Amino acid sequence: MHGYAGKVLHVDLTAGSLSVEEPAEAFYRTYLGGSALGLYYLLRHSPPGADPFGPENTLTFAVSAFTGAPISGQSRCSVVARSPLTDGVGSSEAGGFFPAELKFAGFDAVVVHGCSPRPVYLWIKDGGYELRDASHLWGKTTTEVDRLLAEELGEPRLQVAQAGPAGEKRVRFAAVMNMANRANGRGGLGAVMGAKGLKAVAVRASKKGLSMADPEALRRIMKASQPNVVGDGDIEDLGRHGTAGIVESQDATGGLPTRNWRSGSMGEERAAALSGTTLFQEFLRGAAAGTQMKDGRDTCYSCAVRCKRVVEGEWAGRALLPASGGPEYETIAVFGSYCDVTDLGAVVYANQLCNEHGVDTISAGATMAFAIECFEEGLITAADTGGLELRWGDGAAVVAMLERTLRREGFGDVLAEGSFRAAERIGRGADRFVMTAKKQEAPAHMPQVKVSLGLVYAVNPYGADHQSSEHDPYYEADLLEKSPHKYGKRMTDMGLTDPQPEDALNEAKAYYALRTQCAYQAMNAAGACQFVFGPAWQLMGMEELAAAIAAVTGWEFDLEGLLTIGARTLNLQRAYNAREGFTREHDTLPRRFFDEPLQGGASNGKALCEADWQVAREAYYRFAGWDPATGNPTRATLEGLGLGWVAEMMSG
């Protein structure tokens, strides 16, 4: 069997035992890998009602068929468990070198059961494995753990996925970190890891390389994509400025969430202070020497794009450490525009704190913005916050409250629950300032401007997420006509032949949302980077991804087969939530999106039309094959996707 290690490592932390499963090829053909693999084990091994922090919550690290192949965009790892933030399915992806190293070390997945009575870490090398004591690592930051384990194991090139101190403290939006700056961020899965007493998974392979059915075909695919690396403006800007490069354009279109979503614009000059250009010029490593393009960018295994930021310098007398990476667009928005902060140094330092302690920057920054609005509206006072005054634009106060939150100190213990639960504790109408879907904080792409995201944020099984579907601008007729060989072809290949205005939210847009959502879920199952492979602007399209998987595995595999795996993954997620009591009543959005028109900038006066949104939601259920009364998959839909066992589980 090409592409796979062919082994899954099961770790029972309660018993302290380890065992290896060798799945049949049919299993891999059905689930492919990544998030789909993790969902299979979550449904099989976690009973209904499992406490997210309890021993019955199954935690899986999974890679996929072409993880480790010599092509850009393949080194991704999915982490799956029940989310302590949403109480539903938790599934999150991260890149770096850890995913490829795990495959080379001999495993396609690590499935973690139970809870350890003492802190431990898992050590995997060249197919061998053991649990070791981690008491000396407990409480250490991510960079400290990376250093200590490399020294302890005598492996300077060791790759480590870990729970930071915030995960140990069960901060509900804690992340699983690798390389101290790559985050399986969303859903609080680092808190699951911490609750299990599993501090880290350390992996090392003496030899690199992947068994491939047709290496030459893979080389042809990569070679054909090379002109996009050097000639595509989106890809070039992604490499130069990272995702931070879109701060100014988001502001110009009125799509930069500001003051906890009251506005979509900070204004041109203020947004420029937070831009990718400013980050590049003032904070990227090597900026002073003019060597940013060499030293200020990092990459993932075998990737030519090199989009990761690496910063250095200082803020308020505190060092900005290269090991902690640098902020992406979402991080800049949540700690910047969400909080009306223009001090980019404060944002960079907040990102560093999040990476050192191991939390999702989106939920962390959005929760700070929620707290500021509560303070401004008089729902909390300095007496609640330990004397700290939370005001719009005060970057130092944001950093101070973030530090308390990461350590669960004082009022930070309330905010460590996430904004939804914090509002429940504050009361007095604080819930109207909560910008979440399924209790997960909304990312920095606005449904008032990109309307189909208002649908996807609501129906997405793991809550508001901007990397779960393609955004509205890529389905406009003008763009498809201007670029028929790229955008036009990619949409047509996916059966999307009815382009819509960007601000349209109708049945055609609902189909677009679902179809591209299946594409993104397929990428998660394939372990593919969504900045390299995708249905629209990316370096390579979904057809190239299907061809790459076929080249590695030797299977007959096409675009439609890939989208079917995406639909299977989506339905596994939705079925898990249904088993845990989720219905269409959970497919909601914050009232602010509908009831409070945006103030200022290009989106002034805009709000999401609730009537259109409801029509689109009903159409989405119909296209997905879900029961319109519950919003959950029907037996026929599950059986049609080869998930009869899930249908039996739900009916039983």
VENQUIHU-V855285 format. One record per residue. N is the residue number from 0. RES is the residue in one letter. PHI is phi in whole degrees, 0 to 359 (* if undefined). PSI is psi in degrees with one decimal (NA if undefined). Layout:
((N | RES | PHI | PSI) (N | RES | PHI | PSI))
This chain:
((0 | M | * | 118.9) (1 | H | 276 | 150.4) (2 | G | 91 | -32.2) (3 | Y | 254 | 152.6) (4 | A | 287 | -28.5) (5 | G | 82 | 12.1) (6 | K | 223 | 142.6) (7 | V | 237 | 125.6) (8 | L | 266 | 122.4) (9 | H | 259 | 131.0) (10 | V | 238 | 115.5) (11 | D | 261 | 101.3) (12 | L | 289 | -30.0) (13 | T | 295 | -45.8) (14 | A | 273 | -17.0) (15 | G | 73 | 26.7) (16 | S | 247 | 155.5) (17 | L | 227 | 144.7) (18 | S | 211 | 159.8) (19 | V | 243 | 131.1) (20 | E | 255 | 141.4) (21 | E | 240 | 88.4) (22 | P | 296 | 152.9) (23 | A | 287 | 160.1) (24 | E | 301 | -35.1) (25 | A | 300 | -33.8) (26 | F | 297 | -46.9) (27 | Y | 293 | -36.8) (28 | R | 297 | -33.9) (29 | T | 284 | -44.3) (30 | Y | 253 | -17.4) (31 | L | 69 | -52.6) (32 | G | 152 | -158.9) (33 | G | 50 | -133.9) (34 | S | 296 | -36.1) (35 | A | 297 | -40.6) (36 | L | 297 | -45.2) (37 | G | 297 | -37.8) (38 | L | 293 | -37.6) (39 | Y | 303 | -48.6) (40 | Y | 289 | -32.8) (41 | L | 296 | -46.0) (42 | L | 291 | -37.0) (43 | R | 287 | -36.1) (44 | H | 249 | -16.7) (45 | S | 258 | 123.3) (46 | P | 285 | 161.1) (47 | P | 304 | 140.5) (48 | G | 79 | 10.7) (49 | A | 301 | 133.3) (50 | D | 295 | 126.5) (51 | P | 305 | -28.7) (52 | F | 262 | 5.6) (53 | G | 263 | 173.2) (54 | P | 291 | -20.2) (55 | E | 275 | -7.3) (56 | N | 281 | 114.8) (57 | T | 276 | 129.5) (58 | L | 246 | 122.9) (59 | T | 237 | 135.2) (60 | F | 254 | 123.4) (61 | A | 220 | 137.4) (62 | V | 250 | -166.7) (63 | S | 218 | -169.2) (64 | A | 303 | -48.1) (65 | F | 253 | 19.4) (66 | T | 300 | 125.5) (67 | G | 95 | -1.5) (68 | A | 286 | 154.0) (69 | P | 280 | 69.5) (70 | I | 207 | 149.6) (71 | S | 295 | 147.4) (72 | G | 81 | 22.6) (73 | Q | 248 | -9.0) (74 | S | 267 | 79.9) (75 | R | 231 | 144.6) (76 | C | 234 | 131.8) (77 | S | 265 | 140.2) (78 | V | 242 | 129.8) (79 | V | 227 | 135.8) (80 | A | 190 | 176.2) (81 | R | 288 | 133.1) (82 | S | 278 | 129.1) (83 | P | 285 | -11.8) (84 | L | 274 | -46.5) (85 | T | 260 | -18.5) (86 | D | 70 | 4.1) (87 | G | 249 | -156.1) (88 | V | 293 | 140.5) (89 | G | 241 | 125.3) (90 | S | 214 | 124.4) (91 | S | 214 | 146.4) (92 | E | 243 | 152.4) (93 | A | 209 | 153.7) (94 | G | 258 | -149.1) (95 | G | 107 | -153.3) (96 | F | 253 | -15.8) (97 | F | 302 | -45.6) (98 | P | 301 | -49.3) (99 | A | 297 | -38.3) (100 | E | 296 | -39.1) (101 | L | 299 | -44.6) (102 | K | 297 | -47.9) (103 | F | 297 | -29.8) (104 | A | 283 | -6.8) (105 | G | 119 | 8.7) (106 | F | 221 | 143.2) (107 | D | 271 | -20.6) (108 | A | 199 | 154.7) (109 | V | 237 | 120.7) (110 | V | 250 | 119.6) (111 | V | 252 | 124.0) (112 | H | 244 | 155.3) (113 | G | 74 | -171.5) (114 | C | 224 | 139.8) (115 | S | 274 | 140.7) (116 | P | 288 | -13.3) (117 | R | 216 | 157.8) (118 | P | 298 | 135.4) (119 | V | 221 | 162.9) (120 | Y | 229 | 154.6) (121 | L | 260 | 127.7) (122 | W | 246 | 119.3) (123 | I | 238 | 127.4) (124 | K | 214 | 122.4) (125 | D | 50 | 44.7) (126 | G | 88 | -13.8) (127 | G | 272 | 160.6) (128 | Y | 202 | 147.7) (129 | E | 197 | 154.3) (130 | L | 266 | 135.8) (131 | R | 232 | 156.2) (132 | D | 295 | 136.9) (133 | A | 237 | 19.4) (134 | S | 302 | -35.6) (135 | H | 286 | -12.9) (136 | L | 262 | -16.1) (137 | W | 297 | 129.9) (138 | G | 90 | -8.4) (139 | K | 278 | 148.9) (140 | T | 286 | 170.4) (141 | T | 296 | -42.3) (142 | T | 292 | -35.0) (143 | E | 296 | -43.2) (144 | V | 294 | -42.7) (145 | D | 305 | -45.6) (146 | R | 292 | -45.9) (147 | L | 295 | -41.0) (148 | L | 289 | -37.3) (149 | A | 299 | -40.4) (150 | E | 290 | -45.3) (151 | E | 297 | -39.8) (152 | L | 266 | -5.0) (153 | G | 65 | 35.4) (154 | E | 230 | 88.9) (155 | P | 297 | -22.7) (156 | R | 260 | 20.0) (157 | L | 301 | 142.6) (158 | Q | 246 | 133.6) (159 | V | 228 | 128.9) (160 | A | 253 | 131.0) (161 | Q | 212 | 161.4) (162 | A | 265 | 127.2) (163 | G | 282 | -177.1) (164 | P | 304 | -32.6) (165 | A | 293 | -35.7) (166 | G | 294 | -38.7) (167 | E | 301 | -37.0) (168 | K | 273 | 4.3) (169 | R | 60 | 36.9) (170 | V | 300 | 126.3) (171 | R | 290 | -11.0) (172 | F | 245 | 29.9) (173 | A | 291 | 147.3) (174 | A | 252 | 161.8) (175 | V | 266 | 124.0) (176 | M | 249 | 142.1) (177 | N | 226 | 152.5) (178 | M | 58 | 16.8) (179 | A | 64 | 3.5) (180 | N | 212 | -1.5) (181 | R | 261 | 128.2) (182 | A | 236 | 124.6) (183 | N | 282 | 85.9) (184 | G | 273 | -43.0) (185 | R | 279 | 144.3) (186 | G | 95 | -5.5) (187 | G | 79 | 27.0) (188 | L | 287 | -19.9) (189 | G | 293 | -30.6) (190 | A | 289 | -33.5) (191 | V | 297 | -45.5) (192 | M | 300 | -45.1) (193 | G | 296 | -41.2) (194 | A | 296 | -29.0) (195 | K | 281 | -9.0) (196 | G | 78 | 14.6) (197 | L | 264 | 103.3) (198 | K | 286 | -39.2) (199 | A | 201 | 157.4) (200 | V | 241 | 114.4) (201 | A | 252 | 129.6) (202 | V | 228 | 148.2) (203 | R | 206 | 135.6) (204 | A | 237 | 131.3) (205 | S | 287 | -30.7) (206 | K | 236 | 140.0) (207 | K | 257 | 158.2) (208 | G | 136 | 149.9) (209 | L | 228 | 133.0) (210 | S | 289 | 121.3) (211 | M | 233 | 141.7) (212 | A | 290 | -38.9) (213 | D | 217 | 77.4) (214 | P | 301 | -33.3) (215 | E | 294 | -39.0) (216 | A | 298 | -38.9) (217 | L | 294 | -39.6) (218 | R | 297 | -37.5) (219 | R | 295 | -39.6) (220 | I | 296 | -46.3) (221 | M | 294 | -41.3) (222 | K | 297 | -40.7) (223 | A | 295 | -25.3) (224 | S | 275 | -14.5) (225 | Q | 304 | -39.0) (226 | P | 301 | -27.6) (227 | N | 291 | -30.7) (228 | V | 292 | -42.0) (229 | V | 261 | -12.6) (230 | G | 239 | -6.3) (231 | D | 264 | 121.7) (232 | G | 299 | -40.3) (233 | D | 298 | -46.3) (234 | I | 291 | -40.8) (235 | E | 297 | -42.0) (236 | D | 291 | -35.0) (237 | L | 298 | -41.1) (238 | G | 293 | -41.0) (239 | R | 284 | -46.7) (240 | H | 247 | -2.8) (241 | G | 65 | -169.3) (242 | T | 293 | -16.8) (243 | A | 299 | -16.6) (244 | G | 295 | -12.9) (245 | I | 262 | 2.8) (246 | V | 304 | -49.3) (247 | E | 290 | -38.7) (248 | S | 291 | -35.8) (249 | Q | 298 | -42.6) (250 | D | 295 | -41.2) (251 | A | 296 | -31.9) (252 | T | 269 | 2.1) (253 | G | 76 | 25.5) (254 | G | 246 | 23.1) (255 | L | 255 | 103.7) (256 | P | 302 | 125.2) (257 | T | 229 | 140.8) (258 | R | 49 | 57.8) (259 | N | 55 | 44.3) (260 | W | 76 | 16.8) (261 | R | 286 | -31.4) (262 | S | 225 | 164.0) (263 | G | 250 | 14.5) (264 | S | 208 | 137.9) (265 | M | 266 | -18.0) (266 | G | 103 | 150.2) (267 | E | 303 | -49.3) (268 | E | 292 | -40.2) (269 | R | 290 | -38.1) (270 | A | 294 | -36.8) (271 | A | 300 | -31.7) (272 | A | 295 | -22.0) (273 | L | 254 | 6.2) (274 | S | 286 | 165.1) (275 | G | 298 | -32.8) (276 | T | 295 | -45.4) (277 | T | 296 | -42.3) (278 | L | 300 | -44.9) (279 | F | 299 | -43.2) (280 | Q | 279 | -31.2) (281 | E | 251 | -25.3) (282 | F | 234 | -18.5) (283 | L | 296 | 143.2) (284 | R | 303 | 130.4) (285 | G | 88 | 4.5) (286 | A | 300 | -42.6) (287 | A | 296 | -31.1) (288 | A | 268 | 0.6) (289 | G | 71 | 27.1) (290 | T | 245 | 30.4) (291 | Q | 304 | -41.3) (292 | M | 294 | -21.0) (293 | K | 268 | -48.0) (294 | D | 256 | -20.4) (295 | G | 270 | 9.0) (296 | R | 229 | 142.7) (297 | D | 237 | 171.1) (298 | T | 217 | 178.6) (299 | C | 252 | 170.8) (300 | Y | 307 | 123.0) (301 | S | 60 | 32.7) (302 | C | 247 | 132.2) (303 | A | 272 | -10.8) (304 | V | 285 | -41.4) (305 | R | 55 | 61.9) (306 | C | 264 | -9.4) (307 | K | 284 | 136.4) (308 | R | 279 | 147.1) (309 | V | 226 | 117.3) (310 | V | 250 | 164.1) (311 | E | 203 | 166.1) (312 | G | 130 | -148.0) (313 | E | 207 | 158.3) (314 | W | 221 | 127.0) (315 | A | 50 | 39.3) (316 | G | 79 | 7.1) (317 | R | 249 | 136.0) (318 | A | 289 | 140.2) (319 | L | 259 | 115.6) (320 | L | 265 | 128.2) (321 | P | 303 | -33.2) (322 | A | 298 | -22.0) (323 | S | 271 | 6.6) (324 | G | 75 | -135.4) (325 | G | 194 | 162.3) (326 | P | 284 | 141.7) (327 | E | 268 | 179.6) (328 | Y | 306 | -49.0) (329 | E | 302 | -42.7) (330 | T | 294 | -42.8) (331 | I | 298 | -39.1) (332 | A | 291 | -49.2) (333 | V | 292 | -38.5) (334 | F | 271 | -16.4) (335 | G | 262 | -88.2) (336 | S | 295 | -39.1) (337 | Y | 307 | -41.2) (338 | C | 263 | 3.9) (339 | D | 61 | 31.9) (340 | V | 263 | 131.2) (341 | T | 249 | 2.8) (342 | D | 279 | 96.3) (343 | L | 296 | -31.5) (344 | G | 299 | -40.4) (345 | A | 296 | -38.6) (346 | V | 294 | -43.9) (347 | V | 299 | -40.9) (348 | Y | 290 | -37.2) (349 | A | 299 | -41.5) (350 | N | 300 | -41.7) (351 | Q | 298 | -44.9) (352 | L | 302 | -43.9) (353 | C | 297 | -42.1) (354 | N | 288 | -37.9) (355 | E | 293 | -37.6) (356 | H | 266 | -15.6) (357 | G | 81 | 68.7) (358 | V | 223 | 160.4) (359 | D | 289 | 119.8) (360 | T | 295 | -32.1) (361 | I | 296 | -54.2) (362 | S | 296 | -37.5) (363 | A | 297 | -52.4) (364 | G | 293 | -40.0) (365 | A | 296 | -35.4) (366 | T | 292 | -33.9) (367 | M | 296 | -42.6) (368 | A | 297 | -41.5) (369 | F | 302 | -45.4) (370 | A | 295 | -38.3) (371 | I | 297 | -44.4) (372 | E | 294 | -38.5) (373 | C | 300 | -40.5) (374 | F | 293 | -46.2) (375 | E | 299 | -33.3) (376 | E | 271 | 1.9) (377 | G | 81 | 12.7) (378 | L | 281 | -25.7) (379 | I | 228 | 156.3) (380 | T | 229 | 178.2) (381 | A | 299 | -25.7) (382 | A | 294 | -32.5) (383 | D | 283 | -37.5) (384 | T | 268 | 9.4) (385 | G | 73 | 31.9) (386 | G | 90 | -3.2) (387 | L | 274 | 122.9) (388 | E | 268 | 119.6) (389 | L | 264 | 112.7) (390 | R | 230 | 148.9) (391 | W | 304 | 134.0) (392 | G | 88 | -4.0) (393 | D | 265 | 91.1) (394 | G | 296 | -35.7) (395 | A | 295 | -38.9) (396 | A | 292 | -37.7) (397 | V | 299 | -46.0) (398 | V | 297 | -42.5) (399 | A | 297 | -42.9) (400 | M | 289 | -34.7) (401 | L | 299 | -43.4) (402 | E | 300 | -41.5) (403 | R | 292 | -34.7) (404 | T | 292 | -44.4) (405 | L | 298 | -29.1) (406 | R | 260 | 0.1) (407 | R | 54 | 46.6) (408 | E | 257 | 133.2) (409 | G | 56 | -132.6) (410 | F | 294 | -19.7) (411 | G | 300 | -26.8) (412 | D | 294 | -32.1) (413 | V | 289 | -46.9) (414 | L | 290 | -23.9) (415 | A | 295 | -12.8) (416 | E | 279 | -6.2) (417 | G | 89 | 159.7) (418 | S | 293 | -33.4) (419 | F | 297 | -51.5) (420 | R | 288 | -32.2) (421 | A | 298 | -41.1) (422 | A | 297 | -37.6) (423 | E | 298 | -37.5) (424 | R | 284 | -34.7) (425 | I | 287 | -42.5) (426 | G | 69 | -156.5) (427 | R | 55 | 35.1) (428 | G | 83 | 13.3) (429 | A | 297 | -20.6) (430 | D | 297 | -22.9) (431 | R | 288 | -10.7) (432 | F | 258 | 6.1) (433 | V | 271 | 118.2) (434 | M | 254 | 74.3) (435 | T | 230 | 160.9) (436 | A | 230 | 127.4) (437 | K | 54 | 39.3) (438 | K | 71 | 3.4) (439 | Q | 258 | 131.1) (440 | E | 298 | 138.3) (441 | A | 288 | 137.3) (442 | P | 283 | 179.7) (443 | A | 269 | 44.1) (444 | H | 232 | 124.7) (445 | M | 264 | 122.2) (446 | P | 298 | -22.6) (447 | Q | 293 | -21.8) (448 | V | 250 | -40.8) (449 | K | 249 | 87.3) (450 | V | 293 | -31.3) (451 | S | 294 | -22.4) (452 | L | 294 | -26.8) (453 | G | 296 | -31.0) (454 | L | 285 | -48.2) (455 | V | 293 | -40.8) (456 | Y | 305 | -37.5) (457 | A | 284 | -46.2) (458 | V | 274 | -15.9) (459 | N | 301 | 129.3) (460 | P | 301 | -31.7) (461 | Y | 254 | 22.7) (462 | G | 91 | -170.6) (463 | A | 302 | 124.0) (464 | D | 203 | 129.4) (465 | H | 272 | -7.9) (466 | Q | 251 | 35.8) (467 | S | 246 | -4.0) (468 | S | 197 | 167.2) (469 | E | 278 | 151.5) (470 | H | 273 | 159.2) (471 | D | 304 | -40.0) (472 | P | 301 | -22.7) (473 | Y | 276 | 5.3) (474 | Y | 239 | 19.9) (475 | E | 276 | 141.6) (476 | A | 301 | -40.8) (477 | D | 300 | -44.0) (478 | L | 294 | -43.5) (479 | L | 295 | -35.1) (480 | E | 286 | -35.9) (481 | K | 290 | -28.7) (482 | S | 228 | 65.9) (483 | P | 293 | -26.8) (484 | H | 278 | -13.0) (485 | K | 244 | -78.8) (486 | Y | 298 | -47.0) (487 | G | 299 | -46.8) (488 | K | 295 | -43.7) (489 | R | 297 | -39.4) (490 | M | 291 | -43.4) (491 | T | 298 | -41.2) (492 | D | 302 | -29.6) (493 | M | 268 | 7.9) (494 | G | 79 | 17.2) (495 | L | 259 | 94.5) (496 | T | 240 | 13.9) (497 | D | 232 | 68.6) (498 | P | 302 | 149.7) (499 | Q | 232 | 153.4) (500 | P | 302 | 149.7) (501 | E | 303 | -35.4) (502 | D | 267 | 9.5) (503 | A | 276 | 133.2) (504 | L | 232 | 97.5) (505 | N | 214 | -168.9) (506 | E | 296 | -40.2) (507 | A | 298 | -39.2) (508 | K | 289 | -32.5) (509 | A | 296 | -39.7) (510 | Y | 294 | -41.8) (511 | Y | 302 | -45.0) (512 | A | 299 | -46.7) (513 | L | 294 | -45.7) (514 | R | 297 | -43.6) (515 | T | 286 | -27.2) (516 | Q | 296 | -40.4) (517 | C | 297 | -36.6) (518 | A | 297 | -44.5) (519 | Y | 292 | -37.0) (520 | Q | 294 | -34.8) (521 | A | 296 | -40.5) (522 | M | 298 | -37.6) (523 | N | 293 | -37.9) (524 | A | 291 | -33.5) (525 | A | 279 | -10.0) (526 | G | 68 | 37.1) (527 | A | 256 | 139.6) (528 | C | 289 | 130.1) (529 | Q | 282 | -3.3) (530 | F | 264 | -6.8) (531 | V | 249 | -45.4) (532 | F | 249 | 146.0) (533 | G | 171 | 177.6) (534 | P | 274 | -2.6) (535 | A | 221 | -95.7) (536 | W | 276 | -7.7) (537 | Q | 290 | 170.9) (538 | L | 305 | -44.1) (539 | M | 228 | 153.1) (540 | G | 266 | -175.1) (541 | M | 291 | -32.4) (542 | E | 297 | -41.7) (543 | E | 295 | -36.8) (544 | L | 296 | -46.0) (545 | A | 300 | -42.0) (546 | A | 294 | -37.3) (547 | A | 295 | -42.5) (548 | I | 296 | -41.3) (549 | A | 297 | -39.4) (550 | A | 295 | -37.5) (551 | V | 285 | -48.0) (552 | T | 275 | -28.2) (553 | G | 83 | 3.2) (554 | W | 280 | 153.1) (555 | E | 285 | 117.3) (556 | F | 211 | 125.7) (557 | D | 231 | -178.2) (558 | L | 300 | -43.9) (559 | E | 295 | -36.9) (560 | G | 296 | -37.3) (561 | L | 294 | -43.3) (562 | L | 294 | -30.9) (563 | T | 295 | -40.1) (564 | I | 296 | -37.1) (565 | G | 297 | -43.4) (566 | A | 296 | -38.3) (567 | R | 297 | -42.1) (568 | T | 297 | -46.3) (569 | L | 300 | -41.7) (570 | N | 287 | -31.2) (571 | L | 298 | -43.4) (572 | Q | 297 | -47.5) (573 | R | 294 | -36.0) (574 | A | 293 | -39.2) (575 | Y | 300 | -47.1) (576 | N | 298 | -40.1) (577 | A | 300 | -41.3) (578 | R | 299 | -30.1) (579 | E | 267 | 11.1) (580 | G | 97 | 6.2) (581 | F | 283 | 142.0) (582 | T | 223 | -173.0) (583 | R | 299 | -20.7) (584 | E | 295 | -18.5) (585 | H | 271 | -7.0) (586 | D | 272 | 69.2) (587 | T | 232 | 172.6) (588 | L | 228 | 162.4) (589 | P | 300 | 140.7) (590 | R | 299 | -27.7) (591 | R | 303 | -34.7) (592 | F | 299 | -33.7) (593 | F | 265 | -39.8) (594 | D | 262 | -17.6) (595 | E | 240 | 95.6) (596 | P | 304 | 143.6) (597 | L | 295 | 151.1) (598 | Q | 244 | 120.3) (599 | G | 90 | 158.8) (600 | G | 72 | -169.6) (601 | A | 293 | -21.3) (602 | S | 259 | 14.9) (603 | N | 308 | 128.8) (604 | G | 86 | -5.1) (605 | K | 279 | 143.1) (606 | A | 213 | 161.3) (607 | L | 281 | 129.6) (608 | C | 283 | 114.9) (609 | E | 293 | -35.7) (610 | A | 296 | -45.5) (611 | D | 296 | -39.7) (612 | W | 298 | -42.1) (613 | Q | 294 | -40.1) (614 | V | 298 | -44.8) (615 | A | 295 | -37.9) (616 | R | 295 | -42.0) (617 | E | 296 | -41.3) (618 | A | 295 | -39.8) (619 | Y | 301 | -48.0) (620 | Y | 302 | -42.5) (621 | R | 295 | -47.0) (622 | F | 297 | -35.2) (623 | A | 284 | -16.0) (624 | G | 77 | 36.6) (625 | W | 251 | 148.7) (626 | D | 298 | 118.9) (627 | P | 295 | -21.7) (628 | A | 285 | -31.4) (629 | T | 245 | -21.6) (630 | G | 76 | 15.8) (631 | N | 246 | 157.6) (632 | P | 300 | 140.3) (633 | T | 277 | 163.2) (634 | R | 301 | -42.1) (635 | A | 298 | -40.6) (636 | T | 295 | -45.3) (637 | L | 295 | -44.5) (638 | E | 295 | -35.8) (639 | G | 295 | -22.1) (640 | L | 262 | 9.9) (641 | G | 76 | 25.4) (642 | L | 244 | 40.4) (643 | G | 302 | -33.7) (644 | W | 294 | -30.5) (645 | V | 288 | -40.9) (646 | A | 300 | -41.2) (647 | E | 295 | -40.2) (648 | M | 297 | -41.9) (649 | M | 291 | -36.8) (650 | S | 283 | -23.7) (651 | G | 278 | NA))
